Structures are given as structure tokens and as C-alpha cells.
Amino acid sequence: MKTHLLSIFLISSSFLTFAQEAGFRSLISRSKPGITDTILTIRAKNNTAVQIPMTIVKGRDKGPTFTVMAGIHGMEYPPILSLLEFRKEIDPALLKGQVIIIPIVNQTSFYTRTPFVNPLDGVNLNRAFPGDPDGTITEVMADFLTKEVFASTDVLLDMHGGDVGEDLIPFICYYDNKQFRNQTALASRLSEISGFETIVAYPYILSPDQPAMYAFKQAVRQGVTALSIEIGRLGNWRKEEVSLAKKSLFRLMAELNMYGTKSANNVSQVRARYNKQAYVSVPVQGIFVSEMAAGDRIVKGAEVGYITDVFGRKKLPVYAPESGIILYKIGTPPVNKGETLLCIGF
């Protein structure tokens, strides 16, 4: 009975198993109109391996390749859940082009509930780009995404959220890359119709010999129209967050003329746009005490909070370097030297 049920599942899902040496772009080109679920096995030279789930949704008519991925950090749940719902709702009969869905990039982090890093090697995937084919498993994953996935993509949306220690407001963001002006203009337009009320435009400052580190910054370097979202906070998720992230995908596809038609619903709902950011790094390890939260407005020079030692003795006050809104901050007491304590948009 179990074998029979499994066979039905495999047929109905067009399920495939993929090894990286088989050629990712060949897999994409061979996929037929419809929905194909695939498991990618990525292996490092020390024989450490991970599996990455992927769904290829292909329409009958030609069009762009839109890649959406979540779970680079395994405890950022709203984007992950939104992609699982998106996978169930998208209709390939209405699609022009193809959508590549990677709902959980870092399954090891997800299932072990490990924030930020891959527990197999202790490396943060979103600090590992462009990756290294001869490196640790996380560096090999970054290399695969860079060379195969990003290189096969016209538009990329890298979805993130508030990990277990992060308090943030929902926003969509892109890099203001002057080298690829058309791609940057499209990223800006997609941000405006995404349904997110806050847009953050990051400056693109990257020397030729400097690694991109971040996934969607690497894609931008390669000339891909790339964006990212942040939604959710403190390792939790809410239904409305999942819904907002999912709806934004359909809005982006409509704007790209991939799915449905543009409508009056695809108008800007933007209430705030921040083109500059000020970061505060943790000056010393300790316990961070603050009454402020993401979304609060703050004046330059005001005290955000203070850091104590393990006895609760006040060690160091923290002041705002600029006036603006707190986009995200550490939302739990422990802090380590060098971490980003908070980011102010202005």
C-alpha cells in the first residue's frame, strides 16, 4: 500500500531527483509545461551533502524566468510558508515564461532550528556569495546558486524575515546599481507595486575584487533584476504576513506580464521610501536593554538603549547616529561585539 501511494504522488507531482553535476540549466530547459517538483543534491568535496527543494512552474508561452527563494536563513518563517502556499495556488495555464520556486534553501538550518548559519559548517549562507566550489558545503551552495540559478534568472526575489533575534518592519528593498540602469529601474518599479508600504533603496558600492556576500547583491552584480523582502519578526509568523508576501508575488508577475493582467490593484501603496541607512554595530558583548522597537522614529543623538554586563551593571549607552525610523534591530537581550545592533532608514 505504501509503495502504491508513493507512485501516485510521484506521477502527480512530476517529481525528480537532481544532482548538481547533471546540469541545472539542462534540467530547466527539459522541463515541460506544468509543475515539476525537484530535489537538488549539492555535495562538497569533503562529501558533505545537502538537499534543496525546488519547483519549476512552466507556462506554454515564452516569457521571463522569475526565481523566488526563501529559507537562506532557516528560521525566517513567513516567506517560507508564503512560497508553499504560492506553489499550491499558481496555475501554469495562466503563466507566460517560468517561475523557479525554492521555498527552503537551507533545509539543515530549517529542521535544526538554527538561526543564521548552516550547522554543518557554521557558515552564514547570506555572507558566502559568490561562493567557492572547493569550499565548505555552504560555500558550495552559494557557488551553485551564483553560477546556475542566478545565471538562469531574469528577475530574482530573495525573501527574508525576522530571524529568532531580529525585530523588523516589513519592507521591500533593492540596490541602486548605476551600472545596470534598466534593471535598477525595473527593481524600483516592482518595489512600488509589490504591496509593501516601505521601500528601502541600498547604495550599490562594490569594488571588482570585493565579494558580494549577500545573495541578491550577487545577482545584481551579475546584471539580474533582483529584489529582497523582509517580513516577520523574532522567529515567529502570522497569517497576514504570509498572505502579504504571497500576494506580492502575483503582483510582481502581473507587472512582468507573466501572469494575469495589470489592474488598478497594481498601483503604488508606498507610504515611505528610505534611500539612506545608518547602522550601529554592537561595541561590546553584553546584554542589550531597550524600550524601542522596529518602526519607532528616533532623533539623532537620542539614546536607543544601553548594554550591561552579566551582573546588570550599565556599561555603555547606545545613541542614534541619524534621525529616522528603525528598520530593524536586535530584539533579544544578548548581543555580541560586531553584530548589527540596529539599522535606521532616513
C-alpha positions in Angstrom: 0.0 0.0 0.0 2.8 2.5 0.9 4.5 1.8 -2.4 1.3 2.3 -4.4 0.6 5.6 -2.7 4.1 6.8 -3.3 3.9 6.0 -7.0 0.7 8.1 -7.3 2.5 11.0 -5.6 5.5 10.8 -7.9 3.3 10.8 -11.0 1.1 13.6 -10.0 3.9 15.8 -8.8 6.3 15.2 -11.8 8.9 14.6 -9.1 12.6 14.5 -10.0 15.8 14.0 -8.1 18.7 16.1 -9.3 22.4 16.0 -8.8 24.4 19.2 -9.3 26.7 17.5 -11.9 23.7 16.8 -14.2 23.5 20.4 -15.2 20.9 22.7 -13.7 20.2 24.7 -16.9 19.7 21.5 -18.8 17.1 20.5 -16.2 15.3 23.8 -16.7 15.3 23.5 -20.5 14.0 19.9 -20.4 11.1 20.6 -18.0 7.7 20.6 -19.7 4.7 23.0 -19.2 3.2 22.4 -15.9 4.6 22.0 -12.4 7.7 19.9 -11.7 8.9 19.3 -8.1 12.6 18.6 -7.9 15.1 17.7 -5.2 18.6 19.1 -5.8 21.5 17.4 -4.1 24.5 19.6 -3.6 27.8 18.0 -2.5 31.1 19.4 -1.3 34.4 17.8 -1.9 34.6 16.5 1.6 31.4 14.6 0.7 29.1 16.7 2.9 25.8 17.0 1.1 22.5 18.9 1.4 19.2 18.8 -0.5 17.5 21.8 -1.9 13.8 21.5 -2.8 12.8 23.3 -6.0 9.6 23.7 -8.0 9.7 24.6 -11.7 6.4 26.1 -13.0 6.5 26.5 -16.7 3.8 28.1 -18.9 3.2 27.1 -22.5 4.0 30.6 -23.8 7.5 32.1 -23.7 8.4 34.7 -21.1 10.8 35.7 -18.4 12.3 33.4 -15.8 11.3 34.6 -12.3 13.1 33.0 -9.4 11.7 33.3 -5.9 13.5 31.8 -2.9 13.3 31.8 0.9 14.9 30.0 3.8 18.5 31.1 3.2 18.1 31.5 6.9 16.1 28.6 8.1 14.2 30.3 10.9 12.7 33.1 8.8 9.3 31.5 8.5 6.7 33.9 6.8 8.5 33.8 3.4 8.9 30.1 3.6 5.2 29.5 4.3 4.2 32.0 1.6 6.1 30.1 -1.0 4.5 26.8 0.0 1.1 28.5 -0.5 2.2 30.2 -3.7 3.2 26.7 -5.1 -0.3 25.4 -4.5 -2.1 28.4 -6.0 -0.1 29.3 -9.1 -1.8 28.0 -12.3 0.7 27.2 -15.1 -2.0 27.5 -17.7 -2.1 31.3 -16.9 1.7 31.7 -16.9 4.0 33.1 -19.6 7.6 32.1 -19.0 8.6 30.1 -16.0 8.8 30.5 -12.2 11.5 28.8 -10.2 10.4 28.4 -6.5 13.0 27.5 -3.9 11.0 27.5 -0.6 13.7 26.4 1.8 17.2 26.9 0.5 18.9 25.9 3.8 16.9 22.8 4.9 19.6 21.9 7.5 19.2 25.2 9.3 15.4 24.9 9.0 15.0 21.5 10.5 17.6 22.0 13.3 16.1 25.4 14.1 19.5 27.0 13.8 19.4 30.8 13.3 21.6 32.5 10.6 24.1 29.7 9.9 24.3 26.3 8.4 25.0 23.9 11.4 27.0 21.7 9.1 29.9 24.2 8.8 28.8 27.2 10.9 28.8 29.5 7.8 26.1 32.1 7.1 24.9 31.5 3.5 23.9 35.1 3.1 27.5 36.1 3.8 29.1 33.5 1.5 28.5 34.8 -2.1 29.7 34.3 -4.7 30.7 31.0 -3.1 33.5 28.5 -3.7 33.2 25.2 -5.5 36.1 23.9 -3.4 34.9 25.2 -0.1 32.6 24.1 2.7 29.1 22.9 1.9 27.6 26.4 2.4 30.2 27.9 0.1 29.4 25.3 -2.5 25.7 26.1 -2.1 26.5 29.8 -2.8 28.6 28.8 -5.8 25.7 26.7 -7.2 23.2 29.5 -6.8 25.5 32.0 -8.3 26.6 30.0 -11.4 23.5 28.0 -12.1 20.4 29.6 -10.6 21.2 33.3 -10.8 22.7 32.9 -14.3 19.4 31.3 -15.5 17.2 34.1 -14.0 15.8 37.3 -15.4 14.2 38.5 -12.1 15.1 37.3 -8.6 13.2 37.8 -5.4 15.2 36.8 -2.3 12.8 36.5 0.6 13.9 37.0 4.2 12.2 37.7 7.6 12.9 38.4 11.2 15.0 35.6 12.5 14.9 34.5 16.1 16.7 37.6 17.4 15.5 40.2 14.9 12.8 42.8 15.3 11.9 44.5 12.0 9.2 46.2 10.0 8.0 44.7 6.7 9.8 46.2 3.7 11.0 45.5 0.2 14.4 46.6 -1.0 16.7 46.8 -3.9 20.2 48.1 -4.8 20.6 51.4 -6.6 23.1 50.0 -9.2 24.1 52.7 -11.7 25.9 50.1 -13.9 22.6 48.3 -14.9 20.2 51.2 -15.0 17.3 49.3 -16.8 17.4 46.5 -14.2 17.5 49.0 -11.4 14.6 51.0 -12.8 12.6 47.7 -13.1 13.5 46.8 -9.5 12.3 50.2 -8.3 9.0 49.8 -10.2 8.4 46.3 -8.9 9.0 47.5 -5.4 6.4 50.2 -5.8 3.6 47.8 -6.9 4.6 45.0 -4.5 2.0 45.9 -1.9 4.7 46.7 0.7 4.3 50.1 2.2 8.0 50.7 2.9 10.8 50.6 0.2 14.5 50.7 1.1 17.0 51.5 -1.7 20.5 50.5 -0.7 23.5 52.1 -2.3 25.5 49.8 -4.5 29.1 50.1 -3.6 31.2 47.1 -4.6 34.7 47.1 -5.9 35.6 44.4 -8.6 37.7 42.4 -6.1 35.1 42.6 -3.3 32.8 39.6 -2.7 29.1 40.5 -2.8 28.4 38.4 0.3 24.6 38.8 0.1 22.6 36.6 -2.3 20.6 39.2 -4.1 23.5 41.6 -4.2 25.4 38.9 -6.1 22.5 38.6 -8.5 22.6 42.4 -9.0 26.4 42.2 -9.8 25.5 39.6 -12.5 23.1 42.0 -14.2 19.9 40.3 -12.8 16.9 42.4 -11.7 16.9 41.5 -8.1 15.0 42.5 -5.0 14.6 41.3 -1.5 11.8 41.5 1.1 11.9 41.4 4.9 8.8 40.3 6.8 8.1 38.8 10.2 9.9 39.2 13.5 11.6 37.3 16.3 11.3 33.9 14.6 7.5 33.9 14.6 4.9 34.1 11.8 1.4 35.5 11.4 -1.2 34.6 8.7 -1.3 38.2 7.4 2.5 38.2 6.9 2.3 35.1 4.9 -0.6 36.5 2.9 1.2 39.8 2.1 4.3 38.0 0.9 2.3 35.6 -1.3 0.2 38.4 -2.8 3.3 40.4 -3.7 4.5 37.5 -5.9 1.3 37.6 -8.0 1.5 41.4 -8.2 5.1 41.2 -9.4 4.3 38.6 -12.1 1.4 40.7 -13.3 3.7 43.7 -13.7 6.2 41.5 -15.6 3.3 40.5 -18.0 3.8 36.9 -16.9 0.5 36.2 -15.1 -2.9 37.7 -15.5 -3.2 41.4 -16.4 -2.1 44.6 -14.9 -5.0 46.1 -13.0 -6.0 49.0 -10.7 -4.8 46.9 -7.9 -1.2 47.2 -9.1 -0.9 50.8 -8.0 1.6 52.1 -5.6 0.7 51.7 -1.9 4.0 53.1 -0.8 4.0 55.3 2.3 7.7 55.6 2.9 10.9 55.3 0.9 14.3 55.3 2.5 17.3 55.9 0.3 19.9 56.1 3.1 20.7 53.9 6.0 22.7 54.3 9.2 24.0 51.2 11.0 25.0 50.8 14.6 27.3 47.9 15.5 27.5 46.3 18.9 30.5 47.8 20.6 31.0 45.2 23.3 29.4 41.8 24.2 26.7 42.1 26.8 23.0 42.4 27.5 21.1 45.0 25.4 18.3 46.8 27.2 16.0 49.0 25.1 12.4 50.1 25.1 12.5 50.9 21.4 11.1 48.7 18.7 11.4 48.4 14.9 9.1 51.1 13.3 9.8 53.6 16.0 11.1 57.1 15.0 14.2 58.3 16.6 16.1 61.6 16.7 19.8 61.9 16.1 21.7 61.7 19.4 18.8 60.1 21.3 19.6 57.0 23.4 18.4 53.8 21.8 19.2 51.7 24.8 22.3 50.5 26.8 24.4 47.5 27.2 25.1 45.9 30.6 27.4 43.2 31.8 26.2 39.9 33.1 25.6 41.4 36.5 23.3 44.0 35.0 25.7 46.9 35.6 25.2 49.6 32.9 28.3 49.6 30.7 27.6 51.6 27.6 24.7 53.7 26.3 23.9 53.5 22.6 22.9 56.6 20.7 21.2 57.1 17.3 23.7 58.3 14.7 20.9 59.8 12.5 17.2 60.8 12.7 14.8 58.4 11.0 12.9 55.1 11.5 14.3 51.9 13.0 14.0 49.4 10.1 15.4 46.5 12.2 17.2 45.9 15.4 18.3 43.1 17.7 15.1 42.3 19.6 16.5 39.9 22.3 18.9 40.8 25.1 22.2 39.0 24.2 24.5 40.9 21.9 28.0 40.2 20.6 30.6 42.6 19.5 30.5 43.4 15.8 26.8 42.4 15.2 24.5 44.9 13.7 22.5 46.3 16.6 20.1 48.3 14.5 19.6 50.0 11.2 18.0 53.4 10.8 16.4 54.4 7.5 16.2 58.0 6.5 
